[in-house]
Amino acid sequence: MWGVTYVFEYFSQISQRLPFYSWYGSARLFRFRVPEDTAILHWLLQASRGSSPNCGRTQVTVHIRSGAPPIINPLGTQFPANMSLPGFYSQTLTLAASQENTTFLNLTSPAAGDWFIVAHLPEESGKIEVKGFSTPCTYTFQPSMSVLRVLGMPVLEPNIPIWQTISGPSWPLHTKLFVPEYSASLKLELRNCTANISVACTLHVTLGSATLPRSFQKVLNCTGEAPCSLLLASVPWQKWLRITVKSLSSAGASVSFQMTTSFVVCQPGGPSAFQAFYKSLNRSQAGPLLGSSVNATWQVGANASSLGNSCLHSQPVTREDLDTVSVVFRVLGEPSVPVWPQLPTVLLFNLDSGMDSGGTLVLSLQLNKTSQIPENATVLACLSAASPVLDPNAMWDCRTAFSQGYPLNMSASSPAAALSIPYPESDRWFLSLHLVCPKDAGECNKVKALVTVTASLRPCFDDCGAYGQCSLLRRLGYLYAACSCKAGWSGWSCTDGTKALSVGGQLLATLLLTLSNLLFLPAIVVAVYSYHLVEASVYLFTMFFSTFYHACDQPGVAILCIMDYDTLQFCDFLGSVVSIWVTILCMAQLKKMLKYILGVLGTLFIAMSLQLDRRGVWNIMGPCLLALVIMISVWVYRGVKRRHCYPPSWKRWAFFLCPGISLALIAIAIYAFMETNENYYYTHSLWHVLMAGCVAFLLPPGDKVKRLWVWSRKLLCGYQICNNDQEELYAVT
């Protein structure tokens, strides 16, 4: 009987709040590390919502993938050409009447390493919410992971038979085998299966680890004492291979069997990698760049014409780290990689640092024109993780023992091929190249193809294009990149222009948002005519910075920034709130000294509050309500004192105050309830027009005694003809 010891381990991460989905940064990423020798993996997925009345029925979508973050597409947008998408597992949690939903997920013999979980809500409505105006519903998600790990898992030695015993179907045998580098194939053989009682000896053998959404595990069923075997090609190099054997015999039956494993290991042939590297050093007369590493196995003195037991040609590649998730791979030796019909040429791209899975792997292949290959010959390429494809027959579908690669092909009529893989698995990636000729082309064995290979790891594909911004996101030390699109563009790399604004539409949006601020000119003229010079200065400040802020805030090519964006935004918000503040104080018609003191103090406090929270609703409503309280108090006091409605003129109410208040209420309703991302250009421009118009109506008339010519005399007169009010005030008579 085989004794097995299990260790239970539990891992959890803090819950995160889920916003509605608009781009990949809206989703919440969780990263877990599954230990080696894990027999059972148990996921606990918990989604919950708050008790606010605004909370309704919604769904939380969860995606799980091993090795790299899942590539999701909740909006159904288009991906760029030549981009291949790895699969992932999805689960939906519905939040309806209950405030919490919990889902469990079990996985047997999971792959060790990083596992990623992404959770998000449905697409956002697009409505622009005023911060603090309403209480939004809170949706949270928290995953937990528990594992059952086998302690002291036995290790199989190649070519050494070992007897194993399994007692009943409840206790499977867990064992592992290390696959050496340059292993062409693996053979597993079970024989001499016997049971302690007179029952059929039936075994269920599983090779490999489980991944999501699809598991490429190999299954072998053995019945009776007859030997059964399984031959696998393209097994993962320098990795532990899990083997699980389960007895299907009746309970109480003890099953014994003999297990043997063997490898076919070859050596890389062809031109010496060391010689190619040495030649490259002689050409450059300099060593490798700092921070670069050479991925090759050196063969000193290898003969180019003698293949021997070789199964591949090895081509050395250097890795040069440029920045975060930014790597360039350079082929050493000749600028073009030679490809023969006898053996495949293999290049290694090392992406197993643990931080490379957050970018995009971009591969470009170009068949040189100098390649003298037959017209109907094809150069097959296969990009795969963990193990290269060495069998020419398997190059067409690019399938390894436990994974599915990415096939490419080139020919004389189609000499170029390109491939991009977002969020590649954290592993060693292999590019296998092989020249395939038709059966009747015997001269193909004497030629070779020359292929230029360009490979790199970039944060974002094509830097998100002209209408996107590549953002570097962080989650508990893990860095990954995603594109944030603008001007109506969408998609993984902002290449989906289905709802994009044309250049004319972008120019129209910019003109609407900027030129609508010119409606402040009538308010400025009215303020100057009524001798409200301080208010006119504030309106001029608001008009200037609002115009250039919206010219800089545009998401397309029609953009103009005269200074830092944050400075323009702060000045725009400050000018807007201060304009409302000084307008209401002016309507109160306080004494000049008191009005100036309140105006300056209010401006300082508004600037402070905007610095704390620029988009808070109370930063606008607070000064407005305080100014309204002051104005209404003064008006009530004067009305009671005079025993007459204030302002006393019905014409003032009918032709100025009522239209101005109506315009202000309409503007507030549009700003708070009608603005969305799609109609922002029109509704916000209308907000500018209505607010500027209401200011022109609400400003009170100036002092009737002073005329324009009196102001001109005071500004232009000399010292002798001007009255000295202070001397007259203190003159002794």
C-alpha positions in Angstrom: 0.0 0.0 0.0 1.3 3.4 -1.0 1.2 6.0 1.8 0.4 9.5 0.8 0.7 12.6 2.9 -1.3 15.8 2.0 -0.7 19.3 3.2 -3.6 21.9 3.2 -2.8 25.5 2.3 -5.0 28.5 2.0 -4.5 31.8 0.2 -6.7 34.9 0.0 -6.6 38.4 -1.3 -8.4 41.5 -0.1 -11.7 42.3 -1.8 -11.7 44.9 -4.6 -14.5 47.3 -5.7 -15.7 46.6 -9.2 -16.6 49.6 -11.5 -18.6 49.1 -14.6 -16.5 48.0 -17.6 -15.2 50.5 -20.1 -11.6 49.3 -20.7 -9.2 46.6 -19.4 -8.2 48.9 -16.5 -11.8 48.8 -15.3 -11.5 45.1 -14.5 -9.8 43.9 -11.3 -6.9 41.5 -11.6 -5.9 39.0 -9.0 -2.7 36.9 -9.0 -2.2 33.6 -7.2 0.8 31.3 -7.0 -0.1 27.6 -7.2 2.6 25.5 -5.4 4.4 22.6 -6.9 3.0 19.1 -6.3 -0.6 20.4 -5.9 -3.1 17.6 -6.2 -6.4 19.5 -5.8 -7.0 23.2 -6.4 -10.2 24.8 -4.9 -11.3 28.2 -5.9 -13.8 30.2 -3.8 -15.3 33.2 -5.7 -17.4 35.7 -3.8 -19.3 38.6 -5.3 -21.4 41.0 -3.2 -23.2 44.3 -3.5 -24.2 47.1 -1.2 -27.7 47.8 0.3 -28.1 51.1 -1.5 -31.5 51.7 -3.3 -29.5 52.3 -6.5 -28.3 48.7 -6.4 -30.1 46.5 -9.0 -29.7 43.2 -10.7 -26.3 42.8 -12.3 -23.7 40.2 -13.2 -20.1 39.8 -12.2 -18.1 38.0 -14.8 -15.0 36.1 -13.7 -12.2 34.9 -16.0 -9.4 32.5 -15.0 -6.2 31.6 -16.8 -2.9 30.1 -15.9 0.5 31.6 -16.8 -0.8 35.1 -17.8 -3.8 37.4 -17.4 -6.8 36.5 -19.5 -7.6 38.5 -22.6 -11.2 39.6 -22.3 -13.5 41.3 -24.7 -16.8 42.2 -22.9 -17.6 44.9 -25.5 -17.4 42.6 -28.5 -14.8 44.8 -30.3 -12.4 43.8 -33.1 -8.9 42.7 -32.5 -5.9 43.7 -34.7 -5.0 41.5 -37.7 -2.5 38.7 -37.0 -3.3 38.8 -33.3 -3.9 35.3 -31.7 -5.9 35.1 -28.5 -5.1 32.5 -25.9 -8.2 30.9 -24.2 -9.4 31.3 -20.7 -12.2 30.0 -18.4 -15.3 32.2 -17.7 -17.8 32.1 -14.9 -20.8 34.4 -14.2 -22.1 35.3 -10.8 -25.6 36.9 -10.7 -26.5 39.4 -8.0 -30.2 39.8 -7.9 -32.4 39.6 -4.8 -29.5 38.4 -2.6 -26.6 40.7 -1.8 -24.0 38.0 -2.1 -23.2 35.1 -4.5 -20.6 32.4 -3.9 -19.2 30.0 -6.5 -16.8 27.1 -6.0 -14.5 25.6 -8.6 -12.3 22.5 -8.2 -9.4 21.4 -10.4 -7.4 18.2 -10.1 -3.6 18.2 -10.8 -3.4 21.9 -11.7 -0.4 23.5 -13.4 2.1 25.0 -11.0 2.9 28.7 -11.2 1.0 31.9 -11.6 -2.8 31.8 -12.0 -4.7 35.0 -12.8 -8.3 36.0 -12.1 -10.1 39.0 -13.7 -13.5 40.2 -12.5 -15.6 42.9 -14.0 -19.2 44.3 -14.2 -21.2 44.8 -17.4 -20.5 47.7 -19.7 -21.0 51.1 -18.2 -24.0 53.2 -19.3 -21.9 56.1 -20.5 -23.7 58.6 -18.4 -21.5 61.2 -16.8 -22.2 61.1 -13.1 -21.6 64.1 -10.9 -19.4 63.0 -8.0 -21.3 63.2 -4.7 -24.7 64.0 -6.3 -26.0 60.4 -5.7 -24.8 57.4 -3.8 -23.6 54.7 -6.3 -24.0 51.1 -5.6 -20.9 49.3 -4.4 -20.0 45.9 -6.0 -17.1 44.0 -4.6 -15.3 40.7 -5.5 -13.0 38.6 -3.5 -11.3 35.3 -4.6 -9.7 32.7 -2.3 -7.6 29.7 -3.1 -7.0 26.5 -1.1 -4.7 23.7 -2.3 -4.1 20.1 -1.2 -0.4 19.5 -1.9 1.3 16.1 -1.9 4.2 16.0 0.5 7.2 14.1 -0.7 5.9 13.2 -4.2 8.0 10.2 -5.6 10.2 11.0 -8.5 10.6 8.6 -11.5 14.0 7.9 -12.9 14.3 7.3 -16.7 15.0 3.7 -17.8 14.6 2.4 -14.3 11.5 0.2 -13.7 9.7 0.8 -10.5 7.0 -1.2 -8.8 4.0 0.8 -7.5 0.9 -0.3 -5.5 -2.4 1.4 -5.3 -5.0 0.5 -2.6 -8.5 1.2 -3.9 -9.8 3.9 -6.2 -9.8 6.5 -3.4 -6.0 6.8 -3.2 -4.5 7.6 -6.6 -0.8 7.5 -7.2 0.9 10.9 -7.7 4.4 10.9 -9.1 6.5 13.2 -11.3 9.3 13.0 -13.9 11.8 15.6 -14.8 12.1 16.2 -18.6 15.7 17.0 -19.7 16.5 19.6 -22.4 16.6 18.4 -26.0 14.1 15.6 -25.3 12.6 14.5 -28.7 10.1 12.1 -27.2 8.9 10.4 -24.0 7.7 6.8 -23.7 5.6 5.7 -20.7 5.0 2.0 -20.2 3.0 0.1 -17.6 3.1 -3.7 -17.4 2.5 -6.7 -15.1 -0.6 -5.2 -13.5 -2.0 -7.6 -10.9 -4.7 -7.4 -8.2 -4.7 -9.1 -4.8 -8.2 -10.4 -5.5 -9.8 -12.0 -8.6 -10.9 -8.7 -10.3 -9.9 -7.0 -13.5 -6.8 -4.9 -13.2 -7.8 -1.6 -14.7 -5.7 1.6 -14.4 -6.4 5.2 -15.5 -3.2 7.1 -16.2 -3.1 10.9 -16.6 0.0 12.7 -17.8 0.4 16.5 -17.5 -1.2 19.2 -15.5 -4.7 20.7 -15.9 -5.2 24.2 -17.2 -8.2 26.3 -18.0 -10.3 26.5 -20.2 -9.0 23.5 -22.0 -6.8 20.8 -20.6 -4.2 19.1 -22.9 -3.6 16.2 -20.5 -2.9 12.8 -22.0 -5.0 9.8 -20.8 -4.0 6.2 -20.9 -6.3 3.3 -19.9 -4.6 0.0 -19.1 -6.6 -3.2 -18.6 -5.2 -6.6 -17.6 -1.6 -7.8 -17.4 -0.8 -6.9 -21.0 1.7 -4.0 -21.3 0.3 -0.6 -22.3 2.4 2.4 -23.4 2.1 5.9 -24.5 4.6 7.8 -26.8 4.7 11.6 -26.6 6.6 14.0 -28.9 7.5 17.6 -28.1 7.3 17.3 -24.3 8.1 20.4 -22.2 11.8 20.8 -21.6 13.3 21.4 -18.2 10.0 20.9 -16.4 8.5 18.4 -14.0 5.9 16.2 -15.7 3.0 15.1 -13.5 1.8 11.5 -13.7 -1.3 10.4 -11.9 -2.4 6.8 -11.8 -5.9 5.8 -10.5 -7.2 2.3 -10.0 -10.6 1.6 -11.5 -10.9 -1.8 -9.8 -13.5 -2.5 -7.2 -13.1 -1.2 -3.7 -10.8 -3.2 -1.5 -8.6 -4.3 -4.4 -4.9 -3.6 -4.1 -3.3 -3.1 -7.5 0.4 -3.5 -8.3 2.1 -2.7 -11.5 5.5 -1.8 -13.0 6.1 1.6 -14.5 9.0 2.5 -16.8 9.8 5.8 -18.5 12.4 6.5 -21.2 13.5 9.5 -23.3 14.9 10.0 -26.8 17.4 12.8 -26.3 19.2 14.4 -29.2 21.8 17.1 -29.6 21.5 20.3 -31.6 23.3 20.0 -34.9 24.2 22.3 -37.8 26.6 25.3 -37.5 28.2 25.8 -34.2 26.4 28.3 -32.1 29.7 29.2 -30.4 31.3 29.9 -33.7 28.4 32.1 -34.8 28.5 34.0 -31.6 32.3 34.4 -31.9 32.0 35.8 -35.4 29.4 38.3 -34.2 31.8 39.5 -31.6 34.6 39.9 -34.1 32.3 41.9 -36.4 31.2 44.3 -33.6 34.5 44.1 -31.7 32.4 44.5 -28.5 30.8 42.2 -26.0 27.1 41.7 -25.5 25.2 44.6 -24.2 24.7 45.0 -20.5 21.6 43.4 -19.3 21.4 40.9 -22.2 21.6 37.2 -22.0 22.4 34.5 -24.6 20.0 31.7 -25.0 22.0 28.9 -26.7 23.7 25.6 -26.0 27.3 25.8 -27.2 28.7 23.0 -29.3 32.4 23.4 -29.8 33.7 21.8 -32.9 30.3 20.7 -34.3 30.4 19.7 -38.0 27.9 21.4 -40.2 27.8 18.5 -42.6 27.4 15.8 -40.0 24.0 15.6 -38.3 24.5 12.4 -36.3 21.8 12.0 -33.7 20.8 15.6 -34.0 17.1 16.5 -34.1 17.3 20.3 -34.6 19.5 23.2 -35.6 20.0 25.6 -32.7 20.2 29.4 -33.4 21.6 31.6 -30.6 19.4 34.5 -29.5 20.1 37.3 -27.1 17.6 39.0 -24.8 17.9 42.7 -24.3 15.8 44.3 -21.6 14.8 47.8 -22.5 12.2 48.8 -19.9 9.3 47.3 -18.0 7.7 44.6 -20.1 9.8 45.8 -23.0 12.3 43.3 -24.4 14.1 42.9 -27.8 15.4 39.6 -29.0 18.4 39.6 -31.4 19.5 36.7 -33.5 23.3 36.3 -33.3 25.5 35.3 -36.2 24.2 36.0 -39.7 21.3 38.5 -40.1 19.1 35.8 -41.6 18.3 32.4 -40.0 19.0 29.4 -42.3 16.2 26.8 -42.6 16.8 23.4 -44.0 14.4 20.6 -45.1 16.3 17.9 -43.0 16.0 19.2 -39.5 14.0 22.2 -38.0 15.8 25.3 -36.9 14.9 26.3 -33.3 15.1 29.7 -31.7 14.6 30.3 -28.0 12.8 33.4 -26.6 13.1 33.5 -22.9 10.0 34.9 -21.2 10.1 33.2 -17.9 11.1 36.1 -15.7 7.6 36.2 -14.1 7.1 39.8 -15.3 7.0 39.3 -19.0 3.4 38.0 -19.2 2.0 41.6 -18.9 3.0 42.7 -22.4 2.5 41.6 -26.0 4.9 39.3 -27.9 5.3 40.5 -31.4 6.9 38.2 -34.1 7.7 39.1 -37.7 9.1 36.7 -40.3 10.4 37.7 -43.7 11.6 35.2 -46.3 14.6 36.7 -48.1 14.5 37.0 -51.8 17.9 35.4 -52.1 16.5 32.1 -50.9 16.6 29.7 -53.9 13.7 27.5 -53.0 11.2 25.9 -55.4 8.0 27.8 -56.2 5.8 25.3 -54.4 8.0 25.0 -51.3 6.8 26.2 -47.9 8.6 27.4 -44.9 6.6 26.3 -41.8 7.0 28.2 -38.5 5.6 27.3 -35.2 5.7 29.4 -32.0 5.1 27.4 -28.9 5.6 27.6 -25.2 7.6 25.1 -23.0 8.7 22.9 -25.9 9.5 23.2 -29.6 7.9 21.2 -32.4 10.5 18.9 -33.8 8.3 16.6 -35.9 7.8 18.0 -39.5 4.3 16.4 -39.7 3.2 18.2 -36.5 4.4 21.6 -37.8 1.2 22.1 -39.8 -1.1 22.3 -36.8 1.7 23.3 -34.4 0.6 21.0 -31.6 3.0 19.9 -28.8 2.5 17.2 -26.3 0.5 19.3 -23.8 -0.3 22.6 -25.6 -1.4 24.2 -28.8 1.1 26.5 -30.5 0.7 29.3 -33.1 1.4 28.2 -36.8 2.8 30.4 -39.5 3.9 29.7 -43.1 5.8 31.5 -45.8 6.4 30.8 -49.5 7.8 32.5 -52.6 4.3 34.0 -53.3 3.7 35.0 -49.7 7.1 35.8 -48.2 6.0 37.6 -45.0 4.2 36.4 -41.8 3.4 38.2 -38.6 2.0 37.2 -35.2 1.2 39.1 -32.0 0.2 37.4 -28.8 -1.1 39.6 -26.0 -0.2 38.5 -22.5 2.0 35.5 -23.4 2.4 32.7 -20.8 5.4 33.2 -18.5 7.6 30.4 -20.0 10.4 29.7 -22.5 9.0 30.2 -26.0 10.4 28.3 -29.0 10.2 29.2 -32.6 10.6 26.2 -34.9 11.3 26.7 -38.6 11.2 23.9 -41.2 11.4 23.9 -45.0 8.8 21.6 -46.6 9.0 20.6 -50.2 6.6 18.6 -52.4 7.4 15.0 -52.9 8.5 15.4 -56.6 11.0 18.1 -55.8 14.2 16.2 -55.1 16.4 19.2 -55.6 14.9 20.7 -52.5 17.2 18.7 -50.3 20.2 20.7 -51.6 18.8 24.2 -50.9 18.1 26.3 -47.8 15.8 29.2 -47.0 16.9 32.4 -45.3 14.4 33.9 -42.9 14.8 37.2 -41.1 13.3 36.9 -37.6 12.2 39.9 -35.6 10.8 39.3 -32.1 10.1 41.7 -29.3 8.0 42.1 -26.2 6.1 45.4 -26.0 3.8 46.8 -23.4 1.1 47.5 -26.0 0.7 46.4 -29.6 1.7 49.2 -31.9 1.7 51.5 -28.9 -2.2 51.6 -29.0 -2.2 53.4 -32.3 -3.0 57.1 -32.9 -6.2 57.1 -30.8 -5.0 55.2 -27.7 -2.8 55.5 -24.7 -0.7 52.7 -23.4 -1.2 52.5 -19.6 1.0 50.5 -17.2 -1.2 49.0 -14.5 -0.1 47.5 -11.2 -1.5 44.9 -8.9 0.4 43.8 -5.8 3.8 44.3 -7.5 2.7 42.7 -10.8 2.8 45.1 -13.8 0.8 44.7 -16.9 -0.1 47.0 -19.8 -3.5 47.9 -21.4 -4.8 50.4 -24.0 -7.2 53.3 -23.1 -8.9 54.4 -26.3 -10.3 57.8 -27.2 -12.3 59.6 -30.0 -14.8 56.7 -30.2 -12.1 54.2 -31.0 -12.2 50.8 -29.2 -10.7 47.4 -29.2 -7.7 45.7 -27.5 -5.3 48.0 -29.3 -7.7 50.8 -30.2 -8.0 49.6 -33.8 -11.8 49.2 -33.9 -13.2 52.3 -35.6 -16.8 51.2 -35.8 -17.9 54.1 -33.5 -15.0 56.3 -34.1 -15.3 60.0 -34.7 -14.0 61.2 -38.1 -11.5 64.0 -38.3 -14.3 66.4 -39.2 -16.3 65.2 -36.2 -13.4 65.7 -33.9 -12.9 69.2 -35.3 -16.6 70.0 -34.8 -16.5 68.8 -31.2 -13.5 70.9 -30.5 -15.1 74.0 -32.1 -18.3 73.5 -30.2 -16.6 73.2 -26.8 -14.2 76.1 -27.4 -16.2 78.6 -29.3 -19.3 78.2 -27.0 -17.2 80.0 -24.4 -17.3 83.1 -26.5 -20.9 83.6 -25.2 -19.2 85.0 -22.1 -18.4 88.1 -24.2 -22.0 89.5 -23.8 -21.7 88.9 -20.0 -18.4 90.7 -20.0 -19.8 93.6 -21.9 -22.8 93.9 -19.6 -20.5 93.7 -16.5 -18.3 96.5 -17.9 -21.3 98.6 -18.9 -22.7 98.3 -15.3 -19.2 99.1 -13.8 -18.8 95.5 -12.3 -15.2 95.4 -13.3 -14.2 92.7 -10.8 -16.9 90.4 -12.1 -15.9 91.2 -15.7 -12.3 90.2 -14.9 -13.5 86.9 -13.5 -15.6 86.1 -16.6 -12.7 86.9 -18.8 -10.5 84.5 -16.8 -13.1 81.8 -17.1 -13.7 82.3 -20.8 -9.9 82.1 -21.5 -9.1 79.0 -19.5 -12.3 77.2 -20.4 -11.6 77.7 -24.1 -8.0 76.3 -23.9 -8.8 73.6 -21.4 -11.4 72.1 -23.8 -9.0 72.6 -26.7 -6.5 70.5 -24.8 -9.0 68.0 -23.4 -10.0 66.6 -26.8 -9.4 62.9 -27.4 -8.5 63.2 -31.1 -6.1 65.0 -33.4 -7.8 68.3 -33.1 -6.0 69.3 -29.9 -4.1 72.4 -28.7 -2.4 72.6 -25.3 -0.9 76.0 -24.4 0.3 74.7 -20.9 0.1 71.7 -18.7 -3.2 69.9 -18.8 -3.6 69.8 -15.1 -3.1 73.5 -14.8 -5.7 74.2 -17.5 -8.2 72.0 -15.8 -7.7 73.6 -12.4 -8.0 77.1 -13.8 -11.2 76.1 -15.7 -12.8 74.6 -12.6 -11.7 77.5 -10.4 -13.0 80.1 -12.9 -16.4 78.4 -13.3 -17.1 78.2 -9.5 -15.7 81.7 -8.8 -17.9 83.1 -11.6 -21.0 81.8 -9.9 -19.8 83.0 -6.5 -19.1 86.6 -7.6 -22.3 86.8 -9.7 -24.6 85.9 -6.7 -22.7 88.3 -4.4 -23.1 91.0 -7.0 -26.8 90.3 -7.1 -27.0 90.8 -3.3 -25.7 94.3 -3.8 -23.7 94.4 -0.6 -21.4 97.2 0.4 -18.3 97.3 -1.7 -15.9 96.6 1.1 -17.9 93.6 2.3 -18.4 92.3 -1.3 -14.7 92.5 -2.0 -13.8 90.7 1.3 -16.3 87.9 0.7 -15.2 87.6 -2.9 -11.5 87.2 -2.0 -12.1 84.8 0.9 -14.6 82.8 -1.2 -12.0 82.5 -4.0 -9.3 81.3 -1.6 -11.6 78.7 0.0 -12.8 77.5 -3.5 -9.2 77.0 -4.6 -8.5 75.0 -1.5 -11.5 72.7 -1.9 -10.8 72.2 -5.7 -7.3 71.1 -4.8 -8.7 68.5 -2.4 -11.3 67.1 -4.7 -11.7 68.7 -8.1 -14.8 66.9 -9.2 -16.7 66.8 -5.9 -20.2 68.1 -6.2 -20.0 70.1 -3.0 -17.1 72.1 -4.4 -19.7 73.7 -6.7 -22.8 73.5 -4.6 -21.2 74.7 -1.4 -20.2 78.2 -2.6 -23.4 78.5 -4.6 -25.7 77.7 -1.6 -23.7 79.9 0.7 -23.9 82.8 -1.8 -27.6 82.2 -2.2 -28.2 82.2 1.5 -26.3 85.6 1.7 -28.3 87.0 -1.2 -31.7 85.8 0.0 -31.0 87.1 3.5 -30.1 90.5 2.2 -33.1 90.6 0.0 -35.5 89.5 2.7 -34.0 92.1 5.1 -34.4 94.9 2.6 -38.0 93.7 1.7 -39.0 93.7 5.3 -37.4 97.0 6.0 -39.0 98.7 3.0 -42.2 96.6 3.2 -41.9 96.0 -0.4 -40.7 93.1 -2.6 -37.0 93.3 -3.4 -35.9 94.0 -6.1 -38.9 96.4 -6.3 -39.2 96.7 -10.1 -41.5 94.1 -11.7 -39.7 94.7 -15.0 -36.5 93.5 -13.3 -38.2 90.3 -12.3 -40.0 89.8 -15.6 -37.3 90.6 -18.1 -34.1 89.8 -16.2 -34.3 87.7 -13.1 -36.9 85.1 -14.2 -35.2 84.4 -17.6 -31.8 84.3 -15.9 -33.0 81.8 -13.2 -34.7 79.7 -15.9 -31.5 79.5 -17.9 -29.5 78.6 -14.8 -32.0 75.8 -13.8 -31.9 74.4 -17.4 -28.1 74.4 -17.4 -28.0 72.6 -14.0 -30.4 70.0 -15.2 -28.4 69.3 -18.3 -25.1 69.2 -16.4 -26.5 66.8 -13.7 -28.8 64.5 -15.6 -28.3 64.6 -19.4 -24.5 64.5 -20.1 -23.2 61.2 -21.5 -19.9 60.3 -23.2 -21.6 60.3 -26.6 -23.4 63.6 -26.3 -20.8 65.4 -24.2 -19.7 67.7 -27.0 -23.3 69.0 -27.5 -24.6 69.1 -23.9 -21.5 70.6 -22.4 -21.4 73.3 -25.1 -25.0 74.1 -24.3 -24.0 74.3 -20.7 -21.5 77.0 -21.6 -24.1 78.9 -23.6 -26.8 78.8 -20.9 -24.5 79.7 -18.0 -23.0 82.6 -19.9 -26.5 83.8 -20.9 -27.9 83.6 -17.4 -25.0 85.7 -16.0 -25.8 88.4 -18.5 -29.4 88.4 -17.3 -28.7 88.2 -13.6 -26.2 90.9 -13.2 -27.8 93.9 -11.5 -27.6 97.4 -13.0 -24.7 99.6 -12.0 -24.6 103.0 -10.3 -26.6 105.4 -12.4 -24.9 108.5 -11.1 -21.6 107.6 -12.7 -21.3 107.9 -16.4 -18.8 106.6 -18.8 -17.2 110.0 -19.3 -16.8 110.4 -15.6 -14.8 107.2 -15.5 -12.7 108.4 -18.4 -11.9 111.6 -16.7 -10.9 109.8 -13.5 -8.6 107.5 -15.4 -7.0 110.3 -17.6 -6.9 113.3 -15.3 -3.7 114.8 -13.9 -2.8 115.3 -10.2 -3.9 119.0 -10.1 -7.4 118.6 -11.4 -8.3 115.4 -9.4 -10.1 115.8 -6.1 -8.3 114.6 -3.0 -11.1 113.0 -1.1 -8.9 112.2 1.9 -7.7 115.9 2.3 -11.3 117.1 2.0 -12.5 114.6 4.6 -10.0 115.7 7.2 -10.0 119.4 6.3 -10.4 121.8 9.2 -13.1 124.5 8.7 
